[in-house]
Amino acid sequence: MSKSNNRHVVPNPGGGWDVKKPGADRASAHTDTKHAAEQRGRDIVRNAGGGELRIHALDGRIQDSDTVAPGNDSNPPRDTK
């Protein structure tokens, strides 16, 4: 059984942004800005052993996704920046 370390950055209905584990009622973290929530989400996922961070837009749709090391990206980018 694999343990999921995924987190979602989602808008909070009361203002600000939350970092939530899929299916959770409570947020792992709450911040005032989206950028701060993204950074905190990356820290949480990294400390949990890596995984996916999915960033949502204000309308709730997934806007971006990021694999946080030591996660395993099944479809890594092809560019070599």
C-alpha positions, 0 to 999 in steps of 0.5 A: 500500500503506497502512502499518498503525499499529494496536496492541493492549493485551493482558495478558502471561501473565507479568504486566503488560500489553503493547502489540503490533502485530497479528501481532507476536511481540514487544511494542512496550512492556511495563508493569505496569498496563493504564492505563500500557500504554494511554497508551504505546500511544497515544504509539506510534500517535500517533508513527507517524502515527495509527491504532487502539488496541484495548484487550483485557480479561483474557480477551483479548476487545476491550474498547474501541477508540480512534482516535488522531489523525491517524487517520481514524475511519470511524465517529466518535462523534455526541456533541459533548462 
